[in-house]
Every structure is written in C-alpha cells, then in structure tokens.
Amino acid sequence: MRVLLLHATRISFRTMEKAVRDPPDPPSSGVYSNCLVAFVTVEDGDSVEEAERAAGDAILQAGRLGLKTILIYPYAHLSSNLAPPSEAYRVLVAMEQAIRSRWDGEVYRAPFGWYKAFELSCPGHPLAELSRLFKAGLTPKYSGAPLEEASHKGLVEKWLLERDPWSLETKDLVSRFDVEGPQGIIMLWKLESRLLREFGVKRRVKVPPPETVYGLLGATHIAYTCSKWGGEGLTLFWGGLGDSLISSRSPPTSFLETLNKRLLEDSITVNLGSEGLEAGDVKGRVTLYKARKGGAVPLIVEVEKPDGILYCLGPVRSIAIALLDAGLKDADAGITPQIPFWLAPIQVALIPVSEAQTAYADSIASRLSTMKVRVRIMGEGGLGARIREAGRLWIPLVVVLGEREASTNTITLRRRWEPGKQEVVSLEDFIGEVSKLNI
C-alpha cells in the first residue's frame, strides 16, 4: 500500500465518469477544509494488516498537525502494481473502519471506482507532504497495539517511530566523509572488518533486506532477521557494504563504548515480546541510540534462543553514521569530535607550508603508505584553510611541514584528541607513534 499524506487547507472533488464497470460507491462530490488527505493506492497483495498500519499512521500525522478531519482518497496512480478493484475496495473500507474505531475526529472517504476532478490547496510547511509505503508482512505492535496507535495513545514516545533519524548536519557530515563513495567507504569496510575480527565471524549469509532499519519498525524487522537467520559467528548481509548485521554470543556493548560512549549513554532499551515491542514470536530486547535529531537507531538486538542469548550488532552502516552523529553531539557540548584512528577514512594529513617542502611530504607519505596508513597531502590553498579542512574531515593527525622541519628531519604535529596543542617531534618518533596507533 502506498499513501501520500497531504495537509490540505481546502480540497474539493466531484465524480466525472466510471473507472470500473460497476463502481461499489455511488457518484458524489465534496468540499473539505483544513484536513488531512490520504491519497491511497492499494497494491496487489495488500491486506487488512496494511490498512490498519496506514490508518494508524494517518491518525498519528493528523495528531501532529492538530487536524480533526481525515479524507481517504482512492488514487490508483502511485503504483503500477494495482490490486484487483474488489480487493482494493475491501482494503480501503478496512482503512476507513480502522480510523473510525481508533479516532474521535471526522473521517470521510471519496468514492471508489470513479474518475474525479479535484482542486487542492496545500500549505508549504515541512510536514504538509509525506509519502508512506506499507509492505505486506510483519506488522509490528507495541504492547498489543500497532505502533502508530501505541504512539497516539502515549504508550511509546513519538521519537521512537522516526524513520529518518539523521539531522541535516549529520547528513552533511556523511556527505563530507563520502561514506558511500570511493574514499569514505573505507570507513564501512574497516568497521565491518574489525567487527569480524572482534567477534570471530567466519561465514556470511545473504538474507532478505529489512523493510527499514530505523525506529521501532526497524527494530522489529532487525530482530526478526536476527532471530530467523542469525547464529554464532555469522554475518547477515542483504545489500552493499554496510548492509549487514554481525551475530555473536558475546555482548557487543564494550565495542561500542570504544567508538564513542555516547552510543550507549544516549540509548534506551526496549523489551521484545508481549510486554513490549512484538516482532513475531521473537523475545529479547533491543538497544536504540537516540540520534541528535531525536530519531531512534537500533544498534544491538538481543534474541532469546533455547541455547542462550544471541546478539546482533548493526547494521554496520547505522553504527558508522551514529558515530558521526555522536561526534556532533560532542561538538554541541564543546568537545572536539573524533573517531578512532583505525577507522578514519584519512588518518594523517601532511601539509607542506610551500612547494619547497613537497618532496619532504612525498617521502613521508611513501613511508606511511608502506605501513598501510591512509594519508593525504594537502597542498592547495592557504595554510590556515588547509588546516581547517583537515579539521572538518576529523583527520586524527595533522602534520605541518615547513622549512625548519624539512632541514631538521622533524615535523610539527597536531593530535585531534589534544585540541589547541602542537609539538615538534622527530620524524622517526612520529613514525613510531603512527605504528602503535594503526593496530
């Protein structure tokens, strides 16, 4: 089921001609003001379950906007995979009935099976237009109620349902780090490689992709995936690099703490099962990180198995982005944000003061490269601008090379974890320090 939710200051429609042979609704017209319009396309395979989830979501959105009227508008143009007319009508009626049974506002439904002329006025605020997709399959509930209804009743906080938890600043940082590109993707690769080593993972198993990986809905689907396919020493993957869960018998909490303590300090635990979040017959609990924007990001799922607890950590991409998000929280608190040396896409920045030191920078870069250290020579622009750019990329070690350093075989070193401090050290001492850090 695909739904387009619009806040309409005014909508009017009138039936024109039949779209199906025997429309189940009579022709009609209507005019509504300050309402939520749900343009609904019922797809092949949709059922009452999807209708109930869509109803709860519409109620939740109407509540956010302070609206007292919902208009369900049959709209067959959001998909090419349409359900048969009789089935689509049944699902639409089920959605209407579900809203009526849970909500004290007014509910209307435009007639099904007709081509309609309509006029619509929509304000331009951020929540005025939302698109939703409800797939057939697992219907998550919280203490017996669908998630959207549970939120409306106050059983769960609204931020736990957020499907896009990342702030604009976090998204900008992901772009700056090029996490999905050639340079930054090494961050995902190093993180997954370290997890494989830390938890003794030996095998990879391809699984169906979760419907989503954020909020309580994502927690439900990750828990289901972990329970059904997870096992000792397995990586569960479904897409590109970073689309993976690491399953293990060892608790992964200490590993997350080594990345950034905020990942656990700014998290909550939700129980899985009849007393909390239902994910089929899965029992256990899930740890969700509260993102800077306020949305929930599942990081750890603990599933109760007959032979003990199975832990699933990830998805790996969620951990990487949450780490950047936690760094921005540090920055908000006046703390220099950073990531571990071994994980940084660029570990060392070499900044020659002038072209005369380029050869010295090249020789240092060559030595670091043989040690498999990720190094970048930053030679263009003013000295201050290059140092600031290294800071924007959270590069752990920034090395400035001037005439004095080149003539004495030394470097001027700035360590990101010691903000405001720099020191001159010998090149050999620097190489030794990098060797110890790059484990």
C-alpha positions in Angstrom: 0.0 0.0 0.0 1.3 3.4 -1.0 0.0 6.5 0.7 0.6 10.2 0.1 -0.5 12.3 3.1 -1.2 16.0 2.4 -2.3 18.8 4.8 -5.0 20.5 2.7 -6.3 23.9 3.6 -9.0 23.1 1.1 -9.9 20.2 -1.2 -13.0 19.7 -3.4 -13.9 16.9 -5.8 -16.7 15.7 -8.0 -17.1 12.4 -9.8 -16.9 12.5 -13.6 -17.2 9.0 -15.2 -16.8 5.4 -14.2 -13.3 4.0 -13.8 -14.5 0.4 -13.3 -17.5 -1.4 -14.7 -19.7 -1.4 -11.6 -18.4 1.1 -9.0 -19.2 0.0 -5.5 -19.8 3.6 -4.4 -22.4 6.0 -5.9 -21.2 9.2 -7.6 -20.8 12.2 -5.2 -18.9 15.4 -4.6 -17.4 17.0 -1.5 -15.6 20.1 -0.1 -13.4 19.9 2.9 -11.2 22.5 4.8 -8.1 22.1 7.0 -7.9 18.4 6.8 -5.5 15.5 6.2 -5.9 14.0 2.7 -4.7 10.4 2.4 -4.2 9.6 -1.3 -4.2 5.8 -1.2 -3.0 3.2 -3.8 -3.8 -0.4 -2.9 -1.2 -2.8 -4.4 -1.5 -6.4 -5.2 -1.1 -8.5 -2.1 -2.1 -5.7 0.4 -4.4 -6.8 3.2 -6.3 -5.5 6.2 -2.9 -5.5 8.1 -1.5 -2.8 5.8 -4.8 -0.9 6.0 -4.5 -0.9 9.8 -0.9 0.3 9.8 -1.9 3.0 7.2 -4.8 4.1 9.4 -2.6 4.4 12.5 0.0 6.4 10.5 -2.8 8.8 9.3 -4.1 9.3 12.8 -0.6 10.0 14.0 0.0 12.6 11.3 -3.3 14.2 11.9 -2.4 14.5 15.5 0.9 16.1 14.7 -0.8 18.7 12.6 -3.7 19.3 15.0 -6.3 18.3 12.4 -9.8 17.0 13.1 -10.7 15.6 9.7 -9.2 12.8 7.6 -10.3 12.3 3.9 -9.3 8.9 2.4 -9.0 9.5 -1.4 -8.7 6.4 -3.6 -5.8 7.2 -6.0 -4.5 4.5 -8.4 -1.5 6.5 -9.7 1.2 5.9 -7.1 2.0 2.4 -8.4 1.6 0.2 -11.4 1.2 -3.0 -9.3 -2.5 -2.5 -8.5 -4.7 -4.8 -6.6 -7.9 -6.1 -8.3 -10.7 -3.5 -7.8 -12.8 -5.6 -5.5 -9.8 -6.3 -3.2 -8.6 -2.6 -3.3 -12.1 -1.5 -2.3 -12.1 -4.0 0.6 -8.8 -2.7 1.9 -9.8 0.9 1.6 -13.0 0.3 3.6 -10.9 -1.5 6.2 -8.7 1.5 6.5 -11.7 3.8 6.9 -13.2 1.5 9.6 -9.8 1.3 11.4 -9.6 5.1 11.6 -13.2 5.4 12.9 -12.6 2.8 15.6 -9.5 4.5 17.0 -10.1 8.2 16.4 -12.6 10.8 17.7 -12.3 13.1 14.6 -14.3 13.1 11.4 -13.5 10.5 8.7 -14.6 10.6 5.1 -13.8 8.5 2.0 -14.1 9.7 -1.6 -16.0 7.3 -3.9 -14.1 4.4 -5.3 -14.2 3.4 -9.0 -14.7 6.8 -10.5 -12.6 9.3 -12.3 -12.8 12.5 -10.3 -12.0 16.2 -10.9 -10.5 17.8 -7.9 -8.9 21.1 -6.6 -6.4 21.1 -3.8 -4.7 23.8 -1.8 -1.7 22.7 0.3 0.4 24.9 2.6 4.2 24.8 2.4 5.3 23.8 5.9 7.7 20.8 6.4 5.0 18.3 7.5 2.5 19.3 4.8 3.5 16.4 2.4 4.6 12.9 3.4 4.8 9.7 1.4 4.4 6.3 3.0 4.9 2.6 1.9 3.3 -0.2 3.9 4.5 -3.7 2.7 2.8 -6.9 3.3 4.4 -9.0 6.0 5.3 -8.5 9.7 3.0 -6.0 11.4 4.9 -4.6 14.5 3.0 -3.9 17.6 3.8 -2.4 21.0 2.0 -4.0 23.9 -0.6 -5.3 21.6 -1.3 -2.1 19.6 0.1 -1.2 16.2 3.0 1.2 16.6 1.2 4.3 15.3 -1.8 3.6 17.5 0.5 3.0 20.5 2.2 6.3 19.9 -1.2 8.1 19.6 -2.2 6.6 23.0 1.1 7.6 24.6 2.4 4.1 25.1 5.6 5.0 23.3 7.3 8.3 22.6 7.0 9.6 19.1 10.7 9.9 18.5 10.9 6.1 18.7 8.9 5.9 15.4 11.2 8.3 13.4 12.1 6.7 10.1 14.7 9.3 9.2 16.7 10.0 12.4 19.5 12.0 10.9 19.8 15.7 11.2 20.8 17.9 8.2 24.2 18.4 9.9 24.7 14.6 10.2 23.7 14.1 6.6 26.2 16.8 5.5 28.9 15.1 7.5 28.1 11.7 5.9 28.5 13.5 2.5 31.7 15.2 3.6 33.2 11.9 4.7 32.0 10.4 1.4 30.7 7.4 3.3 29.0 6.0 0.3 31.9 6.9 -2.1 35.4 5.7 -3.0 37.2 7.5 -0.2 34.8 7.2 2.7 33.5 3.7 2.0 36.7 2.5 3.6 35.2 3.6 6.9 32.4 0.9 6.4 35.0 -1.6 5.3 37.3 -1.1 8.3 34.4 -1.1 10.7 33.0 -4.4 9.4 36.5 -5.9 9.2 37.2 -5.0 12.8 33.8 -6.5 13.9 34.5 -9.7 12.1 37.8 -10.0 13.9 36.5 -8.9 17.3 33.6 -11.4 17.3 35.3 -14.3 15.4 32.9 -14.2 12.5 33.7 -16.8 9.8 30.7 -17.0 7.5 28.4 -14.7 5.5 24.8 -15.5 4.9 22.6 -13.5 2.5 19.2 -12.6 3.9 16.1 -10.7 2.7 16.5 -6.9 3.3 14.7 -5.5 6.3 11.8 -3.2 5.4 13.6 -0.4 7.3 16.4 -0.2 9.8 15.3 2.9 11.8 12.8 3.5 14.7 10.8 0.8 16.4 9.7 -0.5 13.0 13.3 -1.1 12.1 14.0 -2.7 15.4 11.1 -5.1 14.7 12.5 -6.1 11.3 16.1 -6.4 12.5 15.1 -8.5 15.5 13.1 -10.8 13.1 16.1 -11.1 10.7 18.4 -11.8 13.6 16.1 -14.4 15.1 15.4 -16.3 11.9 18.9 -16.3 10.3 21.4 -15.3 12.9 23.9 -17.7 14.6 27.3 -17.8 16.2 29.9 -16.3 14.0 27.7 -15.2 11.1 27.4 -12.0 9.1 23.9 -11.4 7.8 24.0 -9.2 4.7 21.4 -8.1 2.1 22.9 -5.3 0.0 26.1 -3.3 -0.4 28.9 -2.8 2.0 27.5 -1.7 5.4 24.2 -3.5 4.8 25.0 -6.2 7.3 24.4 -7.5 10.9 27.1 -9.2 13.0 25.7 -12.0 15.1 27.6 -13.4 18.1 27.2 -14.9 21.5 29.4 -12.2 23.0 27.9 -8.9 24.2 29.0 -6.1 21.9 28.4 -3.2 24.3 32.1 -2.7 25.2 33.0 -2.5 21.5 30.5 0.4 21.0 32.0 2.1 24.1 35.4 2.2 22.4 33.9 4.0 19.5 32.1 6.7 21.5 30.5 6.3 24.9 27.5 8.4 23.8 26.3 5.5 21.6 25.3 3.7 24.8 24.9 6.7 27.2 22.3 8.2 24.8 20.3 5.0 24.3 17.3 3.2 25.7 16.4 -0.5 25.9 13.0 -1.8 24.7 11.8 -5.3 25.5 10.8 -7.6 22.8 7.7 -9.8 23.4 4.1 -9.5 24.6 5.1 -6.9 27.3 6.8 -4.5 24.8 7.6 -4.5 21.1 6.2 -7.5 19.3 8.3 -9.0 16.5 6.5 -12.2 15.6 7.5 -14.7 18.3 10.9 -13.1 19.0 11.7 -12.4 22.6 14.6 -10.4 24.0 15.4 -6.7 23.9 16.8 -4.0 21.6 19.1 -1.1 22.3 18.3 2.1 20.4 20.5 5.1 20.1 18.7 8.5 20.3 20.1 10.5 17.3 20.9 14.2 17.5 17.7 14.9 15.6 15.7 12.8 18.0 15.0 9.6 16.0 15.7 6.1 17.1 18.5 4.0 15.6 18.6 0.2 16.6 22.2 -0.8 17.3 22.0 -4.0 19.4 19.4 -6.8 19.3 19.5 -9.5 22.0 17.4 -12.5 21.0 16.5 -15.2 23.5 17.3 -18.6 22.0 16.9 -22.1 23.6 20.7 -22.3 24.0 21.2 -18.8 25.3 21.3 -15.1 24.1 22.2 -14.3 20.5 23.4 -10.7 19.9 23.1 -8.9 16.6 25.1 -5.7 16.1 24.3 -3.3 13.4 23.6 -2.7 10.6 27.2 -1.6 10.2 26.2 1.5 8.2 23.9 2.6 11.1 26.9 2.3 13.5 29.1 4.3 11.3 26.6 7.2 10.9 25.6 7.0 14.6 29.3 7.5 15.4 29.4 10.7 13.3 26.1 11.8 14.9 27.5 11.2 18.4 30.6 13.3 17.4 28.3 16.2 16.5 26.7 15.9 19.9 30.2 16.2 21.4 30.7 19.3 19.3 27.4 20.7 20.7 28.9 20.2 24.2 32.2 21.9 23.3 34.2 18.7 22.9 36.3 18.2 19.7 34.5 15.4 17.8 36.6 12.5 16.7 36.6 8.9 15.5 39.2 6.2 16.3 42.5 6.4 14.4 42.0 2.9 12.8 38.6 3.9 11.5 39.3 7.3 10.0 39.0 7.5 6.2 42.1 9.7 6.2 44.4 9.1 9.1 47.2 11.5 8.5 47.1 14.9 6.7 50.5 16.2 5.5 50.5 20.0 5.0 53.6 21.4 3.3 53.9 25.2 4.0 55.2 25.8 0.5 56.2 23.9 -2.7 59.7 23.7 -1.4 58.6 21.1 1.2 56.6 19.0 -1.3 59.4 16.5 -1.7 59.7 16.0 2.0 55.9 15.4 2.3 56.1 12.9 -0.6 58.8 10.9 1.2 56.8 10.8 4.4 53.7 9.8 2.6 55.6 7.0 0.9 56.8 5.6 4.2 53.3 5.8 5.7 51.7 4.1 2.7 54.0 1.2 3.1 52.7 0.9 6.7 49.1 0.8 5.2 48.3 4.2 6.7 45.8 6.3 4.9 47.5 9.6 4.2 46.6 12.7 2.2 49.0 15.5 1.1 47.0 18.8 1.3 49.0 21.2 -0.8 46.5 23.6 -2.3 45.2 26.8 -0.7 46.3 28.9 2.2 48.0 27.2 5.2 45.1 28.1 7.6 42.5 26.9 5.1 44.2 23.6 4.7 44.5 23.1 8.5 40.8 23.9 8.8 39.8 21.5 6.1 41.7 18.7 7.9 39.7 19.6 11.0 36.4 19.5 9.0 37.3 15.9 8.0 38.2 14.9 11.6 41.6 13.7 10.5 43.3 12.4 13.7 46.9 13.5 12.9 47.7 16.8 11.1 51.4 17.3 10.2 52.7 20.7 9.2 56.0 20.7 7.2 57.9 24.0 6.9 61.5 24.9 6.0 62.7 24.2 9.6 61.1 20.8 9.7 62.5 19.7 6.3 66.0 20.8 7.2 66.0 19.0 10.6 64.0 15.9 9.7 61.2 16.8 12.1 57.5 17.5 11.9 55.1 19.8 13.7 52.3 17.5 14.9 48.7 18.3 15.9 46.7 15.4 17.5 43.0 15.8 17.2 42.4 14.4 20.8 44.7 17.3 22.1 42.9 20.4 20.7 44.9 23.6 20.8 48.2 21.8 21.3 51.0 21.1 18.8 54.6 20.0 19.2 57.7 19.4 17.1 58.8 15.8 17.1 61.4 13.8 15.1 60.2 12.0 12.0 61.2 8.7 13.5 59.3 9.3 16.7 56.3 10.2 14.6 56.6 7.1 12.5 56.8 5.0 15.7 53.6 6.7 17.2 51.7 6.1 14.0 52.8 2.4 14.0 51.3 2.0 17.5 48.1 3.7 16.7 47.5 1.8 13.4 46.6 -1.6 15.0 
